[in-house]
Amino acid sequence: MGTSTGYGLPTSGNWPSVKRETTLLGKAGTVGAGGAAKLMSHYTQAHGGSRQAALQMSTASKAGARLGGFLAGVQRGGLAQALTDANLGRLIGQTASDVLRGLTDFLIGPGSLLEEDIVRRALLDYQEEAFGTCESYEELDEAFSQLVHRQGIGTVLKKFFGFCVFRRFRVHMAEHLMKAVNSIRVFKRLVDDVRRFIFAKLDVRTHNRDPMTVDWRGSEGNEFSQEILASVWRVFGGA
């Protein structure tokens, strides 16, 4: 079921509050906006606040910087040019699934560490939402073009990081929540409630900086990516 059983959470700091809140929600069998807000606030504080939470997700922020740079390339010259600039020219003309698979490896790498797996799953979640109906290269090309011109790079990164936070929460809390509810049906409903809350909160988060002015390949890109990631965490509470 993908609940990552066996993950040991810290016992110090605000983690006991997160576990306690998760147990209460599990036994209640419902989350609701108020419960999700309280849970995610405790969860953010358990990481030491939004900035520390972002710093603990360096794999996500680095992938975000690469994604930002790639999308800037799409906006400047289209998908084929962006692929060429990323040394992925071999993917031009291939099926949508092949292009996305190669792009995933470029953004995250082939590693299998826990944080890499979290980010990879988050990227796959985002790709399914944004490009799930694409089959051909031409369809994917058009979808990328619409994505960068209608939504913008900042919005894409915000959504991607939202999936990263959700996947991280699921890995950390799934086993504890499952023990509290002892029901797969209730477990899935509670996790979906948390997911909906995360993205409802992110809908109000905006960024004023123009991503096209950022040097995504240098330290500036990494810093801006981490700034967006921290701002995503900040909507749940904590500086």
N, C-alpha and C positions, 0 to 999 in steps of 0.2 A: 504494500500500500504506500510505500515511500515515506514512512513516518520517522525514518532515521533513528531507530531504536538504539539505545546504548549511548547516546550523546550525554556526557556529563556536564551539567551546568555549574557555574561557580556557586559557592555557598555564602559569599560575603557581599558587602555593598547592598544594592537594592534588589539583588536577584531573589532573595526570599519573598519580597513583596510581589515580584512578577509571578513566582510559582504559586503563591497564595491566591492572587487574583485569578490566575488560570484555573486553579482548582475550584474556586467559587463559581466561576462562569461555567465550567464543565458540569458541575453538579446541578446548576440552575438550568442547563440545557439551552440557554439563549445568551446572546451577547448584547445586541442593540447598540445604538450609537454611543450611549453613555458608558456602557461597559467596555466597548472597544477603545474609546478615548482614554479611559482610566488604565486599561491594560497596556496600550501603546505608550502612554506617558511613563508608566513604571518601567517598561521595556527600554525606552530611550534612556532613562535615568540610570538603569542598570549598566549601560554602556559608558556611563560617565557624562551623559549629555550629548547633544547633537554633533558637536565638533569632534569629540572623542569617538563617537560612533562612526563618523565618516573616516577618521584616521584608522580605525580598525578594519576598514573595508578597502584597503589599498588596491586589491585586485579589481574591485568594482570601479574605483575612480580611474585607474589606468585604462581599463577597457572603455570607460566612458570617454576618456580623452581620445583614444583611437577612433571610437565611433564618431565623436564630434568632428575630428579631422576628416574622416571618410565622408561624412555627410556634407561637410563644407566643400569637398571635392565634387560631390554629386551636384551641389547647387551651382558650382562654377562651370562645370563642363559635362555633366551627365554621368550616368553609371559607368559607361565604358571607360571614360577618362579617369574616374575615381579608382576603378579597379586597376588600371594601368599604373597610376601613381603609387598604388599600394603593392606593386609587384604581383598583382593577381590577374594580369592580363589573360592568363590561360583560362579563366572562368568566363570570359566574354563569349556570349552565344550559347552557353550551357543552360540546362534547365534551371528553373528558379530554385529548386531544392539543392542542386549542386552548388550554385552560387552562394546561397545562404550558408551552406555547410562550410565552404571554403572561407567565407567571411567570418564565421564564428571562430574558426581556428586562428585566423589572423587577429581578431580582436582579443581573444582570451588565451590562446595557446593550447597545446594538447595535454596539459597537466591534469592530474587527477586529485589534487589536494582538495580538502573540504571547501575552502573559500572559492577555489576555481570552479568546483562543481556547482556551488550556489549561483555564481555569476553566469555560468553556462546555462543553467536551467532558467535563470531570469531572462537571458537573451533569447532563448528558445520560446519562452512565454510571449515576449514582445514580438518576435518574428511571426508567431502564429497569429497574433492579433492584427498586426500590420500587413502581413503578406500571405496569410493563410490561404487565400483564394488564388494566388499566383501559381501558374504551372510553367509557363514559358519565360524565356529571357525577356521578351518584349513586354510581357505583362509586369514583370518585376521592375523593368526599367521605368515604365510608366508609374508604377506604385511608388518607387523611390522619388521620382520627380514631384509627384503630388505631395508626398510626405514632407519634403524639405521646403516646398513653396507654400503649402497651406498650413502646416503645423509649425514648422520652424525647428531648428536644431535644439534650442533650449527646451522646448516642449518634449521632443523625442527623448532627450537625456533624462528629463524629469520622470517620464513614464518608465524608462528603462530602470532607473534607480528605484522607482516604486516597486517594481518587480523584484529587484535585488533585496530590498528591505523585507518584502513579504516572504521571499524564499528563505532569507536568514531567520526570520521569525519562525517559520514552519520547521526548519531544522532544529532550532533551539527548543521549541515548545511542544512539538507534535507528540512526543512520547508522554510528556507530563499531562497534556490535555487528554490524550487517549486513555490514560489510566483513570482520569477523573470522570470521564463520560462512560467508558466501557461500552461504546456503541459506535460503529463505523458511520452510521447514518447521522448521528448527532455530531460526531467529530467533524465530518465534512461540512455540515451546516455551520458550525461555529467557525471553522477556518474560512469558509466563504464569507461569513459576516465580517471577519477581520479584514479580509482582502478588499471587500467593498468599501469599508471604512477608510482604508489606506488611500485608495484612489479617489474617493470623494473629497478627502482632505487635500490631495495634491491638485485638484482642479482649481483651487484658489491661489496656488503658488505660481508666481510669474518672475521673470528675470529681465532686467532692463538692458543688460549688456548685449551688444551685437556679436553673436558667435562668429560672424564672418571676419571680424577684426582680430580674432584670437590666433596666436601661433600655436596650433594644436600639437605640433611635433616637439615643442620645447617645454620648459618648465611652466610657462604660462598656461599651456593647455592642461597640464596636470593640476595646476592650482585652481583653474576655473572649473574643471570637472569636479574636484573635491569640494569646491564652494557650492556647486549645485547639489551635490550629494548631502552636504551638511544642511543645506536649506530644506531638503526633503525630510531629513530627520527632525528638523526644527519645528515642523508643523505638528508634531506629536507631543511637543513639550520639552523644555530644557534648552539652555544656552549652549 
